[in-house]
């Protein structure tokens, strides 16, 4: 998960250095990266959101069937599957 910008609530663009405040390391969105004259920190880079994991649809269908069965049988509460 990509963290929010240290200045606003937008998704961070980079793990960067803020030179105007003594080279503090911050997460910044693209507009704050430019406006605050940031640079990439040593070892830092543009942050990239990974693709969401795909789920096994057959397993999802089995879980839904199981949850339906429990509801029909009158089970109370949430079903926890590990």
mmCIF file as gemmi writes it, N, C-alpha and C atoms, coordinates in Angstrom:
data_model
loop_
_atom_site.group_PDB
_atom_site.id
_atom_site.type_symbol
_atom_site.label_atom_id
_atom_site.label_alt_id
_atom_site.label_comp_id
_atom_site.label_asym_id
_atom_site.label_entity_id
_atom_site.label_seq_id
_atom_site.pdbx_PDB_ins_code
_atom_site.Cartn_x
_atom_site.Cartn_y
_atom_site.Cartn_z
_atom_site.occupancy
_atom_site.B_iso_or_equiv
_atom_site.pdbx_formal_charge
_atom_site.auth_seq_id
_atom_site.auth_asym_id
_atom_site.pdbx_PDB_model_num
ATOM 1 N N . UNK Axp A 1 ? 0.839 -1.177 0 1 0 ? 1 A 1
ATOM 2 C CA . UNK Axp A 1 ? 0 0 0 1 0 ? 1 A 1
ATOM 3 C C . UNK Axp A 1 ? 0.887 1.243 0 1 0 ? 1 A 1
ATOM 4 N N . UNK Axp A 2 ? 0.564 2.167 -0.833 1 0 ? 2 A 1
ATOM 5 C CA . UNK Axp A 2 ? 1.335 3.397 -0.939 1 0 ? 2 A 1
ATOM 6 C C . UNK Axp A 2 ? 0.832 4.375 0.131 1 0 ? 2 A 1
ATOM 7 N N . UNK Axp A 3 ? 1.734 4.962 0.925 1 0 ? 3 A 1
ATOM 8 C CA . UNK Axp A 3 ? 1.33 5.882 1.989 1 0 ? 3 A 1
ATOM 9 C C . UNK Axp A 3 ? 0.833 7.212 1.434 1 0 ? 3 A 1
ATOM 10 N N . UNK Axp A 4 ? 0.164 7.997 2.269 1 0 ? 4 A 1
ATOM 11 C CA . UNK Axp A 4 ? -0.282 9.318 1.825 1 0 ? 4 A 1
ATOM 12 C C . UNK Axp A 4 ? 0.871 10.318 1.831 1 0 ? 4 A 1
ATOM 13 N N . UNK Axp A 5 ? 0.662 11.385 1.105 1 0 ? 5 A 1
ATOM 14 C CA . UNK Axp A 5 ? 1.611 12.498 1.074 1 0 ? 5 A 1
ATOM 15 C C . UNK Axp A 5 ? 1.722 13.09 2.48 1 0 ? 5 A 1
ATOM 16 N N . UNK Axp A 6 ? 2.913 13.509 2.861 1 0 ? 6 A 1
ATOM 17 C CA . UNK Axp A 6 ? 3.132 14.119 4.178 1 0 ? 6 A 1
ATOM 18 C C . UNK Axp A 6 ? 2.505 15.507 4.287 1 0 ? 6 A 1
ATOM 19 N N . UNK Axp A 7 ? 2.134 16.127 3.141 1 0 ? 7 A 1
ATOM 20 C CA . UNK Axp A 7 ? 1.562 17.47 3.139 1 0 ? 7 A 1
ATOM 21 C C . UNK Axp A 7 ? 0.055 17.498 2.899 1 0 ? 7 A 1
ATOM 22 N N . UNK Axp A 8 ? -0.463 16.47 2.252 1 0 ? 8 A 1
ATOM 23 C CA . UNK Axp A 8 ? -1.895 16.434 1.938 1 0 ? 8 A 1
ATOM 24 C C . UNK Axp A 8 ? -2.367 14.98 1.998 1 0 ? 8 A 1
ATOM 25 N N . UNK Axp A 9 ? -3.59 14.736 1.657 1 0 ? 9 A 1
ATOM 26 C CA . UNK Axp A 9 ? -4.131 13.373 1.774 1 0 ? 9 A 1
ATOM 27 C C . UNK Axp A 9 ? -3.987 12.547 0.496 1 0 ? 9 A 1
ATOM 28 N N . UNK Axp A 10 ? -3.379 13.127 -0.54 1 0 ? 10 A 1
ATOM 29 C CA . UNK Axp A 10 ? -3.206 12.379 -1.789 1 0 ? 10 A 1
ATOM 30 C C . UNK Axp A 10 ? -2.205 11.244 -1.626 1 0 ? 10 A 1
ATOM 31 N N . UNK Axp A 11 ? -2.292 10.28 -2.524 1 0 ? 11 A 1
ATOM 32 C CA . UNK Axp A 11 ? -1.364 9.154 -2.527 1 0 ? 11 A 1
ATOM 33 C C . UNK Axp A 11 ? 0.044 9.656 -2.84 1 0 ? 11 A 1
ATOM 34 N N . UNK Axp A 12 ? 1.031 9.18 -2.081 1 0 ? 12 A 1
ATOM 35 C CA . UNK Axp A 12 ? 2.412 9.626 -2.283 1 0 ? 12 A 1
ATOM 36 C C . UNK Axp A 12 ? 2.943 9.158 -3.637 1 0 ? 12 A 1
ATOM 37 N N . UNK Axp A 13 ? 3.751 9.994 -4.216 1 0 ? 13 A 1
ATOM 38 C CA . UNK Axp A 13 ? 4.408 9.706 -5.485 1 0 ? 13 A 1
ATOM 39 C C . UNK Axp A 13 ? 5.827 9.205 -5.251 1 0 ? 13 A 1
ATOM 40 N N . UNK Axp A 14 ? 6.478 9.737 -4.205 1 0 ? 14 A 1
ATOM 41 C CA . UNK Axp A 14 ? 7.883 9.402 -3.992 1 0 ? 14 A 1
ATOM 42 C C . UNK Axp A 14 ? 8.246 9.401 -2.516 1 0 ? 14 A 1
ATOM 43 N N . UNK Axp A 15 ? 9.254 8.621 -2.213 1 0 ? 15 A 1
ATOM 44 C CA . UNK Axp A 15 ? 9.941 8.642 -0.928 1 0 ? 15 A 1
ATOM 45 C C . UNK Axp A 15 ? 11.098 9.593 -1.176 1 0 ? 15 A 1
ATOM 46 N N . UNK Axp A 16 ? 11.01 10.819 -0.662 1 0 ? 16 A 1
ATOM 47 C CA . UNK Axp A 16 ? 11.905 11.881 -1.113 1 0 ? 16 A 1
ATOM 48 C C . UNK Axp A 16 ? 12.588 12.599 0.04 1 0 ? 16 A 1
ATOM 49 N N . UNK Axp A 17 ? 13.515 13.494 -0.33 1 0 ? 17 A 1
ATOM 50 C CA . UNK Axp A 17 ? 14.22 14.357 0.609 1 0 ? 17 A 1
ATOM 51 C C . UNK Axp A 17 ? 13.713 15.769 0.399 1 0 ? 17 A 1
ATOM 52 N N . UNK Axp A 18 ? 13.408 16.435 1.499 1 0 ? 18 A 1
ATOM 53 C CA . UNK Axp A 18 ? 12.935 17.819 1.47 1 0 ? 18 A 1
ATOM 54 C C . UNK Axp A 18 ? 14.101 18.729 1.855 1 0 ? 18 A 1
ATOM 55 N N . UNK Axp A 19 ? 14.833 19.278 0.889 1 0 ? 19 A 1
ATOM 56 C CA . UNK Axp A 19 ? 16.059 20.026 1.182 1 0 ? 19 A 1
ATOM 57 C C . UNK Axp A 19 ? 15.827 21.324 1.954 1 0 ? 19 A 1
ATOM 58 N N . UNK Axp A 20 ? 14.67 21.948 1.821 1 0 ? 20 A 1
ATOM 59 C CA . UNK Axp A 20 ? 14.409 23.219 2.506 1 0 ? 20 A 1
ATOM 60 C C . UNK Axp A 20 ? 14.305 23.066 4.021 1 0 ? 20 A 1
ATOM 61 N N . UNK Axp A 21 ? 14.132 21.838 4.507 1 0 ? 21 A 1
ATOM 62 C CA . UNK Axp A 21 ? 14.03 21.604 5.949 1 0 ? 21 A 1
ATOM 63 C C . UNK Axp A 21 ? 15.131 20.669 6.437 1 0 ? 21 A 1
ATOM 64 N N . UNK Axp A 22 ? 16.335 20.876 5.971 1 0 ? 22 A 1
ATOM 65 C CA . UNK Axp A 22 ? 17.462 20.088 6.438 1 0 ? 22 A 1
ATOM 66 C C . UNK Axp A 22 ? 17.477 18.659 5.936 1 0 ? 22 A 1
ATOM 67 N N . UNK Axp A 23 ? 17.002 18.455 4.739 1 0 ? 23 A 1
ATOM 68 C CA . UNK Axp A 23 ? 17.008 17.134 4.094 1 0 ? 23 A 1
ATOM 69 C C . UNK Axp A 23 ? 16.182 16.084 4.833 1 0 ? 23 A 1
ATOM 70 N N . UNK Axp A 24 ? 15.025 16.503 5.337 1 0 ? 24 A 1
ATOM 71 C CA . UNK Axp A 24 ? 14.094 15.578 5.986 1 0 ? 24 A 1
ATOM 72 C C . UNK Axp A 24 ? 13.534 14.629 4.934 1 0 ? 24 A 1
ATOM 73 N N . UNK Axp A 25 ? 13.414 13.36 5.29 1 0 ? 25 A 1
ATOM 74 C CA . UNK Axp A 25 ? 12.831 12.375 4.385 1 0 ? 25 A 1
ATOM 75 C C . UNK Axp A 25 ? 11.318 12.354 4.571 1 0 ? 25 A 1
ATOM 76 N N . UNK Axp A 26 ? 10.593 12.473 3.457 1 0 ? 26 A 1
ATOM 77 C CA . UNK Axp A 26 ? 9.128 12.534 3.495 1 0 ? 26 A 1
ATOM 78 C C . UNK Axp A 26 ? 8.53 11.745 2.334 1 0 ? 26 A 1
ATOM 79 N N . UNK Axp A 27 ? 7.262 11.404 2.475 1 0 ? 27 A 1
ATOM 80 C CA . UNK Axp A 27 ? 6.475 10.884 1.36 1 0 ? 27 A 1
ATOM 81 C C . UNK Axp A 27 ? 5.73 12.068 0.773 1 0 ? 27 A 1
ATOM 82 N N . UNK Axp A 28 ? 5.82 12.255 -0.541 1 0 ? 28 A 1
ATOM 83 C CA . UNK Axp A 28 ? 5.16 13.397 -1.173 1 0 ? 28 A 1
ATOM 84 C C . UNK Axp A 28 ? 4.413 12.979 -2.436 1 0 ? 28 A 1
ATOM 85 N N . UNK Axp A 29 ? 3.3 13.683 -2.695 1 0 ? 29 A 1
ATOM 86 C CA . UNK Axp A 29 ? 2.584 13.492 -3.955 1 0 ? 29 A 1
ATOM 87 C C . UNK Axp A 29 ? 3.403 14.179 -5.05 1 0 ? 29 A 1
ATOM 88 N N . UNK Axp A 30 ? 3.007 13.998 -6.286 1 0 ? 30 A 1
ATOM 89 C CA . UNK Axp A 30 ? 3.794 14.555 -7.393 1 0 ? 30 A 1
ATOM 90 C C . UNK Axp A 30 ? 3.834 16.081 -7.357 1 0 ? 30 A 1
ATOM 91 N N . UNK Axp A 31 ? 2.701 16.724 -7.023 1 0 ? 31 A 1
ATOM 92 C CA . UNK Axp A 31 ? 2.701 18.194 -7.021 1 0 ? 31 A 1
ATOM 93 C C . UNK Axp A 31 ? 3.578 18.754 -5.892 1 0 ? 31 A 1
ATOM 94 N N . UNK Axp A 32 ? 3.587 18.121 -4.715 1 0 ? 32 A 1
ATOM 95 C CA . UNK Axp A 32 ? 4.468 18.586 -3.647 1 0 ? 32 A 1
ATOM 96 C C . UNK Axp A 32 ? 5.929 18.229 -3.924 1 0 ? 32 A 1
ATOM 97 N N . UNK Axp A 33 ? 6.173 17.149 -4.636 1 0 ? 33 A 1
ATOM 98 C CA . UNK Axp A 33 ? 7.538 16.796 -5.037 1 0 ? 33 A 1
ATOM 99 C C . UNK Axp A 33 ? 8.13 17.943 -5.854 1 0 ? 33 A 1
ATOM 100 N N . UNK Axp A 34 ? 7.316 18.494 -6.755 1 0 ? 34 A 1
ATOM 101 C CA . UNK Axp A 34 ? 7.781 19.587 -7.622 1 0 ? 34 A 1
ATOM 102 C C . UNK Axp A 34 ? 7.814 20.914 -6.864 1 0 ? 34 A 1
ATOM 103 N N . UNK Axp A 35 ? 6.698 21.246 -6.189 1 0 ? 35 A 1
ATOM 104 C CA . UNK Axp A 35 ? 6.615 22.558 -5.539 1 0 ? 35 A 1
ATOM 105 C C . UNK Axp A 35 ? 7.581 22.725 -4.364 1 0 ? 35 A 1
ATOM 106 N N . UNK Axp A 36 ? 7.896 21.658 -3.676 1 0 ? 36 A 1
ATOM 107 C CA . UNK Axp A 36 ? 8.813 21.727 -2.533 1 0 ? 36 A 1
ATOM 108 C C . UNK Axp A 36 ? 10.262 21.457 -2.931 1 0 ? 36 A 1
ATOM 109 N N . UNK Axp A 37 ? 10.487 21.303 -4.246 1 0 ? 37 A 1
ATOM 110 C CA . UNK Axp A 37 ? 11.843 21.082 -4.79 1 0 ? 37 A 1
ATOM 111 C C . UNK Axp A 37 ? 12.53 19.865 -4.155 1 0 ? 37 A 1
ATOM 112 N N . UNK Axp A 38 ? 11.761 18.8 -4.045 1 0 ? 38 A 1
ATOM 113 C CA . UNK Axp A 38 ? 12.279 17.564 -3.452 1 0 ? 38 A 1
ATOM 114 C C . UNK Axp A 38 ? 13.179 16.833 -4.433 1 0 ? 38 A 1
ATOM 115 N N . UNK Axp A 39 ? 13.942 15.927 -3.897 1 0 ? 39 A 1
ATOM 116 C CA . UNK Axp A 39 ? 14.728 15.006 -4.716 1 0 ? 39 A 1
ATOM 117 C C . UNK Axp A 39 ? 14.534 13.622 -4.121 1 0 ? 39 A 1
ATOM 118 N N . UNK Axp A 40 ? 14.818 12.603 -4.913 1 0 ? 40 A 1
ATOM 119 C CA . UNK Axp A 40 ? 14.706 11.246 -4.404 1 0 ? 40 A 1
ATOM 120 C C . UNK Axp A 40 ? 15.785 11.044 -3.351 1 0 ? 40 A 1
ATOM 121 N N . UNK Axp A 41 ? 15.404 10.434 -2.241 1 0 ? 41 A 1
ATOM 122 C CA . UNK Axp A 41 ? 16.401 10.17 -1.191 1 0 ? 41 A 1
ATOM 123 C C . UNK Axp A 41 ? 17.306 9.037 -1.661 1 0 ? 41 A 1
ATOM 124 N N . UNK Axp A 42 ? 18.434 8.863 -1.016 1 0 ? 42 A 1
ATOM 125 C CA . UNK Axp A 42 ? 19.345 7.782 -1.372 1 0 ? 42 A 1
ATOM 126 C C . UNK Axp A 42 ? 18.607 6.46 -1.161 1 0 ? 42 A 1
ATOM 127 N N . UNK Axp A 43 ? 18.496 5.686 -2.2 1 0 ? 43 A 1
ATOM 128 C CA . UNK Axp A 43 ? 17.757 4.429 -2.128 1 0 ? 43 A 1
ATOM 129 C C . UNK Axp A 43 ? 16.263 4.612 -2.324 1 0 ? 43 A 1
ATOM 130 N N . UNK Axp A 44 ? 15.807 5.859 -2.433 1 0 ? 44 A 1
ATOM 131 C CA . UNK Axp A 44 ? 14.388 6.141 -2.631 1 0 ? 44 A 1
ATOM 132 C C . UNK Axp A 44 ? 14.045 6.117 -4.101 1 0 ? 44 A 1
ATOM 133 N N . UNK Axp A 45 ? 12.771 6.077 -4.37 1 0 ? 45 A 1
ATOM 134 C CA . UNK Axp A 45 ? 12.334 6.019 -5.756 1 0 ? 45 A 1
ATOM 135 C C . UNK Axp A 45 ? 10.871 6.396 -5.849 1 0 ? 45 A 1
ATOM 136 N N . UNK Axp A 46 ? 10.393 6.46 -7.077 1 0 ? 46 A 1
ATOM 137 C CA . UNK Axp A 46 ? 8.974 6.662 -7.311 1 0 ? 46 A 1
ATOM 138 C C . UNK Axp A 46 ? 8.235 5.458 -6.723 1 0 ? 46 A 1
ATOM 139 N N . UNK Axp A 47 ? 7.161 5.728 -6.002 1 0 ? 47 A 1
ATOM 140 C CA . UNK Axp A 47 ? 6.38 4.657 -5.4 1 0 ? 47 A 1
ATOM 141 C C . UNK Axp A 47 ? 5.371 4.139 -6.409 1 0 ? 47 A 1
ATOM 142 N N . UNK Axp A 48 ? 5.231 2.853 -6.493 1 0 ? 48 A 1
ATOM 143 C CA . UNK Axp A 48 ? 4.33 2.244 -7.471 1 0 ? 48 A 1
ATOM 144 C C . UNK Axp A 48 ? 3.351 1.347 -6.744 1 0 ? 48 A 1
ATOM 145 N N . UNK Axp A 49 ? 2.076 1.521 -7.036 1 0 ? 49 A 1
ATOM 146 C CA . UNK Axp A 49 ? 1.042 0.687 -6.434 1 0 ? 49 A 1
ATOM 147 C C . UNK Axp A 49 ? 1.032 -0.655 -7.146 1 0 ? 49 A 1
ATOM 148 N N . UNK Axp A 50 ? 1.212 -1.712 -6.402 1 0 ? 50 A 1
ATOM 149 C CA . UNK Axp A 50 ? 1.18 -3.052 -6.992 1 0 ? 50 A 1
ATOM 150 C C . UNK Axp A 50 ? -0.254 -3.417 -7.362 1 0 ? 50 A 1
ATOM 151 N N . UNK Axp A 51 ? -0.375 -4.292 -8.328 1 0 ? 51 A 1
ATOM 152 C CA . UNK Axp A 51 ? -1.708 -4.757 -8.699 1 0 ? 51 A 1
ATOM 153 C C . UNK Axp A 51 ? -2.315 -5.518 -7.534 1 0 ? 51 A 1
ATOM 154 N N . UNK Axp A 52 ? -3.614 -5.376 -7.385 1 0 ? 52 A 1
ATOM 155 C CA . UNK Axp A 52 ? -4.311 -6.11 -6.333 1 0 ? 52 A 1
ATOM 156 C C . UNK Axp A 52 ? -4.199 -7.604 -6.627 1 0 ? 52 A 1
ATOM 157 N N . UNK Axp A 53 ? -4.044 -8.395 -5.583 1 0 ? 53 A 1
ATOM 158 C CA . UNK Axp A 53 ? -3.929 -9.833 -5.819 1 0 ? 53 A 1
ATOM 159 C C . UNK Axp A 53 ? -5.216 -10.397 -6.401 1 0 ? 53 A 1
ATOM 160 N N . UNK Axp A 54 ? -5.071 -11.372 -7.24 1 0 ? 54 A 1
ATOM 161 C CA . UNK Axp A 54 ? -6.256 -12.037 -7.777 1 0 ? 54 A 1
ATOM 162 C C . UNK Axp A 54 ? -6.572 -13.222 -6.885 1 0 ? 54 A 1
ATOM 163 N N . UNK Axp A 55 ? -7.831 -13.513 -6.775 1 0 ? 55 A 1
ATOM 164 C CA . UNK Axp A 55 ? -8.262 -14.583 -5.896 1 0 ? 55 A 1
ATOM 165 C C . UNK Axp A 55 ? -8.769 -15.754 -6.711 1 0 ? 55 A 1
ATOM 166 N N . UNK Axp A 56 ? -8.659 -16.905 -6.147 1 0 ? 56 A 1
ATOM 167 C CA . UNK Axp A 56 ? -9.139 -18.123 -6.774 1 0 ? 56 A 1
ATOM 168 C C . UNK Axp A 56 ? -10.663 -18.099 -6.749 1 0 ? 56 A 1
ATOM 169 N N . UNK Axp A 57 ? -11.285 -17.952 -7.912 1 0 ? 57 A 1
ATOM 170 C CA . UNK Axp A 57 ? -12.743 -17.831 -7.947 1 0 ? 57 A 1
ATOM 171 C C . UNK Axp A 57 ? -13.431 -19.107 -7.487 1 0 ? 57 A 1
ATOM 172 N N . UNK Axp A 58 ? -12.823 -20.259 -7.738 1 0 ? 58 A 1
ATOM 173 C CA . UNK Axp A 58 ? -13.421 -21.504 -7.278 1 0 ? 58 A 1
ATOM 174 C C . UNK Axp A 58 ? -13.453 -21.546 -5.748 1 0 ? 58 A 1
ATOM 175 N N . UNK Axp A 59 ? -12.377 -21.122 -5.123 1 0 ? 59 A 1
ATOM 176 C CA . UNK Axp A 59 ? -12.325 -21.083 -3.66 1 0 ? 59 A 1
ATOM 177 C C . UNK Axp A 59 ? -13.325 -20.065 -3.123 1 0 ? 59 A 1
ATOM 178 N N . UNK Axp A 60 ? -13.455 -18.91 -3.799 1 0 ? 60 A 1
ATOM 179 C CA . UNK Axp A 60 ? -14.431 -17.904 -3.379 1 0 ? 60 A 1
ATOM 180 C C . UNK Axp A 60 ? -15.845 -18.46 -3.449 1 0 ? 60 A 1
ATOM 181 N N . UNK Axp A 61 ? -16.152 -19.194 -4.525 1 0 ? 61 A 1
ATOM 182 C CA . UNK Axp A 61 ? -17.486 -19.777 -4.676 1 0 ? 61 A 1
ATOM 183 C C . UNK Axp A 61 ? -17.752 -20.808 -3.585 1 0 ? 61 A 1
ATOM 184 N N . UNK Axp A 62 ? -16.753 -21.625 -3.264 1 0 ? 62 A 1
ATOM 185 C CA . UNK Axp A 62 ? -16.916 -22.601 -2.187 1 0 ? 62 A 1
ATOM 186 C C . UNK Axp A 62 ? -17.164 -21.918 -0.849 1 0 ? 62 A 1
ATOM 187 N N . UNK Axp A 63 ? -16.439 -20.835 -0.58 1 0 ? 63 A 1
ATOM 188 C CA . UNK Axp A 63 ? -16.627 -20.103 0.66 1 0 ? 63 A 1
ATOM 189 C C . UNK Axp A 63 ? -18.026 -19.503 0.72 1 0 ? 63 A 1
ATOM 190 N N . UNK Axp A 64 ? -18.491 -18.92 -0.388 1 0 ? 64 A 1
ATOM 191 C CA . UNK Axp A 64 ? -19.841 -18.365 -0.424 1 0 ? 64 A 1
ATOM 192 C C . UNK Axp A 64 ? -20.887 -19.45 -0.198 1 0 ? 64 A 1
ATOM 193 N N . UNK Axp A 65 ? -20.697 -20.619 -0.805 1 0 ? 65 A 1
ATOM 194 C CA . UNK Axp A 65 ? -21.623 -21.737 -0.594 1 0 ? 65 A 1
ATOM 195 C C . UNK Axp A 65 ? -21.635 -22.154 0.875 1 0 ? 65 A 1
ATOM 196 N N . UNK Axp A 66 ? -20.444 -22.215 1.48 1 0 ? 66 A 1
ATOM 197 C CA . UNK Axp A 66 ? -20.33 -22.598 2.885 1 0 ? 66 A 1
ATOM 198 C C . UNK Axp A 66 ? -21.028 -21.582 3.785 1 0 ? 66 A 1
ATOM 199 N N . UNK Axp A 67 ? -20.805 -20.285 3.519 1 0 ? 67 A 1
ATOM 200 C CA . UNK Axp A 67 ? -21.45 -19.243 4.31 1 0 ? 67 A 1
ATOM 201 C C . UNK Axp A 67 ? -22.964 -19.292 4.15 1 0 ? 67 A 1
ATOM 202 N N . UNK Axp A 68 ? -23.453 -19.559 2.942 1 0 ? 68 A 1
ATOM 203 C CA . UNK Axp A 68 ? -24.896 -19.695 2.703 1 0 ? 68 A 1
ATOM 204 C C . UNK Axp A 68 ? -25.438 -20.873 3.491 1 0 ? 68 A 1
ATOM 205 N N . UNK Axp A 69 ? -24.729 -21.983 3.486 1 0 ? 69 A 1
ATOM 206 C CA . UNK Axp A 69 ? -25.138 -23.162 4.234 1 0 ? 69 A 1
ATOM 207 C C . UNK Axp A 69 ? -25.264 -22.844 5.718 1 0 ? 69 A 1
ATOM 208 N N . UNK Axp A 70 ? -24.266 -22.138 6.259 1 0 ? 70 A 1
ATOM 209 C CA . UNK Axp A 70 ? -24.314 -21.798 7.685 1 0 ? 70 A 1
ATOM 210 C C . UNK Axp A 70 ? -25.487 -20.88 8.008 1 0 ? 70 A 1
ATOM 211 N N . UNK Axp A 71 ? -25.768 -19.923 7.129 1 0 ? 71 A 1
ATOM 212 C CA . UNK Axp A 71 ? -26.917 -19.034 7.354 1 0 ? 71 A 1
ATOM 213 C C . UNK Axp A 71 ? -28.214 -19.823 7.339 1 0 ? 71 A 1
ATOM 214 N N . UNK Axp A 72 ? -28.349 -20.76 6.399 1 0 ? 72 A 1
ATOM 215 C CA . UNK Axp A 72 ? -29.55 -21.583 6.312 1 0 ? 72 A 1
ATOM 216 C C . UNK Axp A 72 ? -29.72 -22.463 7.535 1 0 ? 72 A 1
ATOM 217 N N . UNK Axp A 73 ? -28.608 -22.883 8.13 1 0 ? 73 A 1
ATOM 218 C CA . UNK Axp A 73 ? -28.651 -23.729 9.318 1 0 ? 73 A 1
ATOM 219 C C . UNK Axp A 73 ? -28.846 -22.911 10.588 1 0 ? 73 A 1
ATOM 220 N N . UNK Axp A 74 ? -28.86 -21.576 10.45 1 0 ? 74 A 1
ATOM 221 C CA . UNK Axp A 74 ? -29.108 -20.718 11.602 1 0 ? 74 A 1
ATOM 222 C C . UNK Axp A 74 ? -27.879 -20.365 12.403 1 0 ? 74 A 1
ATOM 223 N N . UNK Axp A 75 ? -26.719 -20.462 11.81 1 0 ? 75 A 1
ATOM 224 C CA . UNK Axp A 75 ? -25.489 -20.089 12.52 1 0 ? 75 A 1
ATOM 225 C C . UNK Axp A 75 ? -25.492 -18.585 12.748 1 0 ? 75 A 1
ATOM 226 N N . UNK Axp A 76 ? -25.107 -18.18 13.949 1 0 ? 76 A 1
ATOM 227 C CA . UNK Axp A 76 ? -25.056 -16.746 14.293 1 0 ? 76 A 1
ATOM 228 C C . UNK Axp A 76 ? -23.623 -16.229 14.178 1 0 ? 76 A 1
ATOM 229 N N . UNK Axp A 77 ? -23.468 -14.956 13.881 1 0 ? 77 A 1
ATOM 230 C CA . UNK Axp A 77 ? -22.144 -14.323 13.861 1 0 ? 77 A 1
ATOM 231 C C . UNK Axp A 77 ? -21.43 -14.499 12.55 1 0 ? 77 A 1
ATOM 232 N N . UNK Axp A 78 ? -20.212 -14.001 12.546 1 0 ? 78 A 1
ATOM 233 C CA . UNK Axp A 78 ? -19.381 -14.044 11.349 1 0 ? 78 A 1
ATOM 234 C C . UNK Axp A 78 ? -18.707 -15.4 11.231 1 0 ? 78 A 1
ATOM 235 N N . UNK Axp A 79 ? -18.474 -15.792 9.999 1 0 ? 79 A 1
ATOM 236 C CA . UNK Axp A 79 ? -17.735 -17.018 9.724 1 0 ? 79 A 1
ATOM 237 C C . UNK Axp A 79 ? -16.272 -16.645 9.578 1 0 ? 79 A 1
ATOM 238 N N . UNK Axp A 80 ? -15.416 -17.308 10.314 1 0 ? 80 A 1
ATOM 239 C CA . UNK Axp A 80 ? -13.977 -17.047 10.225 1 0 ? 80 A 1
ATOM 240 C C . UNK Axp A 80 ? -13.33 -18.283 9.601 1 0 ? 80 A 1
ATOM 241 N N . UNK Axp A 81 ? -12.692 -18.083 8.459 1 0 ? 81 A 1
ATOM 242 C CA . UNK Axp A 81 ? -12.033 -19.162 7.754 1 0 ? 81 A 1
ATOM 243 C C . UNK Axp A 81 ? -10.547 -18.857 7.722 1 0 ? 81 A 1
ATOM 244 N N . UNK Axp A 82 ? -9.733 -19.816 8.119 1 0 ? 82 A 1
ATOM 245 C CA . UNK Axp A 82 ? -8.28 -19.604 8.101 1 0 ? 82 A 1
ATOM 246 C C . UNK Axp A 82 ? -7.63 -20.596 7.195 1 0 ? 82 A 1
